[in-house]
């Protein structure tokens, strides 16, 4: 303790979701002395509310590259921890004739990134997936090797790995950012923590934390809503249904998770925790219109959680220039489990001065100052994720 300020840390990471934990893990592997601060419990935010799908069914080359890297990490963590963290599944993209124009760029990206795929006619779809109904104007694109993970087990495995690295984790901590000369420090009650790097990866709370420093991050909040259904006979598959604007993903031999692809914007965090009857009705209608008549479905559970998105839909990671030790990671658009691990490792490389070619190539994501140039005005433009097709 020096002058009421605790020193001796190389990095403080605020946020105990997948991005914060993976950033801390990589910094720990670099030999950094790291402390993780979490407002609630680890994985209690958007990470713990996710449907658990990690899919290459994306539209941009860099997104597919990131997902592949995240998959390799998940598999390695599972092996090293001697814990079963994932199931491999197929992915099926169902495309109606009205949206066939979207198929060509998807297939081009699959070819560029060496993702094997097959396309199926409506007749072939009925033969291969008889649990579903298909219309004559629909085609399917199938890829192998996607993952379904249990977010809770994944977070627990990360917790164990952090402990092995000697990284301290503090949960249920009300942390605030304070300016300390030309740096940022972290205030917890009467204690102030200093470190060479302060990384804020607190999901929807990132913007709120930065406001204490007079920094306004433009973002849009929207509601993510997931339904858990009891359903026997559902194949081990992730279905992205562009006709009915829903997704369905195998969770266990008797349960399926599903949700709506539409964005429903919200004004506050608390609003995002409330179930939307409109989204619920849309999902149930879409599920029942897709499933064969002989499939029995029972609602088991449902939950909602707010997610944040940047003005152009791309996450932002990196150093904010107004302080010499402040880094942020935000705007993951509900895709933290897919892109989060890979992007967190690249953020850790930035902090450690080891940035790789990916960071240089996709610099727009790793210069968060350019988000501030929006002047706090949110202008949501074309989204680059699969959900953009469903708006």
C-alpha positions in Angstrom: 0.0 0.0 0.0 1.5 3.3 -1.1 -0.3 6.5 0.0 -3.6 4.6 0.3 -3.1 3.0 -3.1 -2.5 -0.7 -3.5 0.3 -1.3 -6.1 2.1 -4.4 -7.2 -0.3 -5.6 -10.0 0.6 -5.8 -13.6 -3.1 -5.8 -14.8 -6.6 -5.5 -13.4 -9.4 -7.0 -15.4 -12.9 -5.8 -14.7 -15.5 -8.3 -15.9 -15.9 -12.0 -15.2 -17.4 -13.1 -18.5 -15.7 -15.1 -21.2 -13.8 -12.1 -22.6 -12.5 -10.8 -19.2 -11.5 -14.3 -18.0 -9.7 -15.2 -21.3 -7.9 -11.9 -21.3 -6.8 -12.5 -17.7 -5.8 -16.1 -18.5 -3.5 -15.1 -21.4 -1.9 -12.3 -19.4 -1.3 -14.8 -16.6 0.4 -17.1 -19.1 2.6 -14.2 -20.1 3.7 -14.0 -16.5 1.6 -11.0 -15.5 0.3 -10.5 -12.0 -3.4 -10.2 -12.6 -6.5 -9.6 -10.5 -10.0 -10.1 -11.9 -12.9 -8.1 -10.5 -16.5 -9.2 -11.1 -19.7 -7.4 -10.1 -21.7 -10.6 -9.5 -20.4 -14.2 -9.9 -18.2 -15.3 -12.7 -20.2 -16.0 -15.8 -23.4 -14.5 -14.3 -23.8 -12.0 -17.1 -24.3 -12.5 -20.8 -21.9 -15.4 -20.8 -24.0 -17.5 -18.5 -27.2 -16.6 -20.4 -26.0 -17.7 -23.8 -27.4 -20.6 -25.7 -23.8 -22.1 -25.9 -23.5 -22.4 -29.7 -20.0 -21.8 -31.2 -20.6 -21.8 -35.0 -18.7 -21.1 -38.2 -22.0 -20.1 -39.8 -20.8 -16.5 -40.2 -20.5 -14.1 -43.1 -17.0 -12.5 -42.8 -13.6 -14.1 -43.2 -12.2 -12.7 -40.0 -15.2 -13.9 -38.0 -14.8 -17.4 -39.2 -11.1 -17.2 -38.4 -11.8 -16.0 -34.9 -14.4 -18.8 -34.3 -11.9 -21.4 -35.4 -9.4 -20.1 -32.9 -11.9 -20.0 -30.1 -12.9 -23.6 -30.9 -9.3 -24.8 -30.7 -9.0 -23.1 -27.3 -12.2 -24.7 -26.0 -11.1 -28.1 -27.1 -7.6 -27.7 -25.6 -9.1 -26.4 -22.3 -11.5 -29.4 -22.2 -8.6 -31.8 -22.7 -6.2 -30.1 -20.2 -8.9 -29.9 -17.6 -10.0 -33.5 -18.3 -13.6 -32.2 -18.4 -16.2 -32.6 -21.1 -17.0 -29.0 -22.1 -18.5 -29.4 -25.5 -20.4 -31.5 -28.0 -19.7 -31.4 -31.7 -22.8 -30.7 -33.8 -23.7 -30.0 -37.4 -25.1 -26.6 -38.4 -28.0 -26.2 -40.8 -28.8 -22.9 -42.5 -32.3 -22.8 -43.9 -32.7 -20.3 -46.6 -36.0 -19.3 -48.4 -36.0 -18.2 -52.0 -36.5 -14.6 -51.0 -33.1 -14.6 -49.2 -31.1 -16.8 -51.6 -28.9 -13.7 -52.5 -27.3 -14.2 -49.0 -26.1 -17.7 -49.8 -23.4 -16.9 -52.3 -21.2 -14.7 -50.0 -21.6 -17.2 -47.2 -20.4 -20.0 -49.5 -17.5 -17.8 -50.8 -16.3 -17.3 -47.2 -16.5 -21.0 -46.5 -14.3 -21.7 -49.5 -11.8 -19.0 -48.5 -11.6 -20.2 -44.9 -11.6 -24.0 -45.9 -14.9 -24.8 -44.2 -16.4 -27.9 -46.0 -20.1 -27.6 -46.7 -22.9 -29.2 -48.6 -26.1 -27.7 -50.1 -29.3 -29.6 -50.0 -32.6 -29.1 -51.9 -35.9 -29.2 -50.1 -36.3 -32.9 -51.1 -32.9 -33.8 -49.7 -33.6 -31.8 -46.6 -36.8 -33.8 -45.9 -35.0 -37.0 -46.4 -32.1 -36.1 -44.1 -34.0 -34.1 -41.4 -37.4 -35.7 -41.1 -38.1 -34.0 -37.7 -38.6 -30.7 -39.7 -40.9 -29.5 -42.4 -39.5 -27.8 -45.5 -41.2 -25.8 -48.3 -40.4 -26.2 -51.9 -38.7 -22.8 -52.1 -36.1 -23.6 -49.3 -32.6 -24.9 -49.5 -30.2 -25.9 -46.8 -26.5 -25.4 -46.2 -24.9 -27.9 -43.8 -21.4 -27.7 -42.2 -19.8 -30.0 -39.6 -17.7 -29.5 -36.6 -19.5 -26.7 -34.7 -19.7 -26.8 -31.0 -22.3 -26.6 -28.3 -20.9 -25.8 -24.9 -22.3 -25.5 -21.4 -21.4 -21.9 -20.4 -21.3 -22.8 -16.7 -18.9 -25.6 -17.1 -16.7 -23.5 -19.4 -16.5 -20.7 -16.8 -15.7 -23.2 -14.1 -12.8 -24.6 -16.2 -11.5 -21.1 -16.8 -11.7 -20.4 -13.0 -9.6 -23.5 -12.3 -7.0 -22.5 -14.9 -6.8 -18.9 -13.5 -6.2 -20.4 -10.0 -3.4 -22.6 -11.4 -1.8 -19.4 -12.8 -2.0 -17.7 -9.4 -4.6 -15.1 -10.6 -6.8 -13.7 -7.9 -10.5 -13.5 -8.6 -12.8 -11.2 -6.5 -16.5 -11.7 -7.0 -19.4 -9.5 -5.9 -17.2 -6.4 -6.0 -18.5 -2.9 -6.8 -15.5 -1.5 -8.7 -15.3 2.1 -10.0 -12.8 3.7 -12.3 -11.0 6.8 -11.0 -8.4 9.0 -12.7 -5.0 8.9 -11.0 -2.6 11.4 -12.5 -2.4 10.3 -16.2 -3.6 6.8 -15.4 -6.8 5.0 -14.4 -7.0 3.3 -11.1 -9.8 1.1 -9.6 -11.7 2.1 -6.5 -13.3 -0.6 -4.3 -14.8 1.1 -1.3 -11.9 2.8 0.5 -9.3 0.8 -1.4 -7.7 2.0 -4.6 -5.9 -0.5 -6.9 -3.3 0.5 -9.4 -1.8 -1.5 -12.2 0.2 -1.1 -15.4 -3.0 -2.0 -17.4 -6.6 -1.8 -16.5 -8.8 -3.8 -18.8 -12.6 -3.2 -18.8 -14.5 -6.1 -20.3 -17.7 -5.8 -18.3 -20.3 -6.3 -21.1 -23.2 -3.9 -20.8 -21.6 -2.3 -17.7 -18.5 -1.2 -19.6 -20.2 2.0 -20.8 -21.4 2.7 -17.3 -18.0 2.3 -15.8 -16.4 4.6 -18.3 -18.9 7.4 -17.7 -17.2 7.8 -14.3 -14.2 9.0 -16.3 -16.2 11.3 -18.5 -16.0 8.9 -21.4 -19.2 8.2 -23.4 -19.3 5.0 -25.4 -22.0 4.9 -28.1 -23.9 1.7 -27.9 -27.3 0.2 -28.5 -28.8 -2.2 -26.0 -31.1 -5.0 -27.1 -32.8 -8.0 -25.5 -31.5 -11.5 -25.9 -34.1 -14.1 -25.1 -33.7 -17.8 -24.9 -36.3 -20.6 -24.4 -35.5 -24.1 -23.2 -37.8 -26.7 -24.7 -38.3 -30.4 -23.8 -38.2 -32.2 -27.1 -37.2 -35.8 -27.9 -35.7 -36.9 -31.2 -34.2 -33.5 -32.1 -31.0 -34.2 -34.0 -27.6 -33.1 -32.7 -27.6 -29.9 -34.8 -27.7 -26.1 -34.7 -30.5 -24.7 -37.0 -30.5 -21.2 -38.2 -33.9 -20.7 -39.8 -34.0 -17.6 -42.0 -37.6 -18.3 -43.0 -39.0 -18.2 -39.5 -36.4 -15.9 -38.0 -35.4 -18.3 -35.2 -32.5 -20.6 -34.2 -32.7 -24.0 -32.5 -29.8 -25.8 -31.0 -29.5 -29.3 -29.5 -28.6 -29.1 -25.8 -29.2 -32.6 -24.5 -31.0 -35.7 -25.9 -34.2 -34.3 -24.4 -33.8 -30.5 -24.5 -33.4 -27.8 -27.2 -32.6 -24.1 -26.8 -34.3 -21.6 -29.1 -34.5 -17.9 -29.6 -35.5 -15.2 -32.0 -33.2 -13.6 -34.5 -34.9 -10.1 -34.4 -33.3 -7.3 -32.4 -35.7 -5.8 -29.9 -34.0 -2.6 -28.6 -34.3 -1.6 -25.0 -33.5 1.5 -23.0 -32.2 0.1 -19.7 -30.4 -2.9 -18.3 -33.4 -3.8 -16.2 -35.7 -3.8 -19.2 -33.5 -6.4 -20.8 -34.0 -8.8 -18.0 -37.8 -8.9 -18.6 -39.3 -11.5 -20.9 -40.8 -10.1 -24.0 -44.2 -11.6 -24.9 -43.8 -10.5 -28.5 -40.5 -12.4 -28.9 -41.9 -15.4 -27.1 -44.9 -15.6 -29.4 -42.7 -15.2 -32.5 -40.3 -18.0 -31.4 -43.1 -20.4 -30.5 -44.8 -19.8 -33.8 -41.6 -20.2 -35.7 -40.7 -23.5 -33.9 -44.1 -25.1 -34.3 -44.2 -24.1 -38.0 -40.8 -25.8 -38.6 -41.3 -29.0 -36.6 -43.2 -32.0 -37.9 -46.6 -32.6 -36.5 -45.6 -35.7 -34.5 -43.0 -33.9 -32.5 -44.1 -33.1 -28.9 -42.8 -29.9 -27.4 -43.0 -28.7 -23.8 -41.7 -25.3 -22.5 -39.2 -25.9 -19.7 -37.7 -22.5 -18.9 -36.9 -19.1 -20.5 -34.7 -16.1 -19.7 -33.7 -12.8 -21.1 -30.5 -10.6 -20.8 -29.4 -7.3 -22.4 -26.6 -7.3 -24.9 -24.7 -4.4 -26.3 -23.7 -3.5 -29.9 -21.6 -0.8 -31.4 -22.8 1.6 -34.1 -21.4 -0.5 -36.9 -21.9 -3.9 -35.2 -18.2 -4.7 -34.7 -16.7 -5.3 -31.3 -14.0 -2.8 -30.1 -10.9 -3.8 -28.2 -7.8 -1.9 -27.3 -6.3 1.1 -25.6 -8.1 4.4 -25.1 -5.6 7.2 -25.7 -6.7 9.6 -23.0 -5.1 7.4 -20.3 -1.9 5.5 -20.6 -3.1 2.3 -19.0 -6.8 1.9 -20.0 -8.0 -0.8 -22.3 -11.5 -1.8 -23.2 -13.4 -4.7 -24.8 -17.1 -4.2 -25.6 -19.8 -4.6 -28.3 -19.7 -8.3 -28.7 -23.3 -8.3 -29.9 -24.2 -11.6 -28.1 -21.4 -13.5 -29.8 -19.0 -13.5 -26.9 -18.7 -17.3 -26.7 -17.8 -17.5 -30.4 -15.4 -14.7 -31.0 -14.6 -13.8 -27.3 -11.8 -16.2 -26.5 -9.9 -15.4 -29.7 -10.3 -11.7 -29.4 -9.5 -11.7 -25.7 -6.1 -13.4 -26.5 -5.4 -10.7 -29.1 -6.3 -8.0 -26.6 -3.9 -9.6 -24.1 -1.2 -9.5 -26.8 -1.9 -5.8 -27.2 -1.5 -5.2 -23.5 1.7 -7.2 -23.4 3.2 -5.5 -26.5 2.9 -8.7 -28.6 0.2 -7.7 -31.1 0.0 -10.2 -34.0 -0.8 -9.7 -37.7 -4.5 -10.2 -37.2 -4.5 -7.0 -35.1 -2.7 -5.1 -37.8 -5.0 -6.4 -40.6 -8.3 -5.7 -38.8 -7.1 -2.5 -37.1 -10.6 -1.0 -37.1 -11.6 -3.4 -34.3 -8.5 -2.7 -32.2 -8.6 1.1 -32.1 -11.6 1.9 -29.8 -10.9 5.6 -30.1 -12.6 5.5 -33.4 -15.8 4.6 -31.7 -15.7 7.7 -29.7 -15.6 9.7 -32.9 -19.3 8.9 -33.3 -19.7 11.6 -30.6 -22.0 9.5 -28.5 -24.6 9.3 -31.2 -25.7 5.7 -32.0 -26.2 5.1 -35.7 -26.7 1.4 -36.1 -25.8 0.5 -39.6 -25.6 -2.8 -41.4 -24.8 -5.7 -39.0 -22.3 -8.3 -40.1 -23.6 -11.2 -38.1 -26.2 -13.8 -39.2 -28.8 -12.0 -37.2 -28.5 -9.0 -39.5 -30.5 -11.0 -42.1 -33.4 -11.3 -39.8 -34.1 -7.7 -38.9 
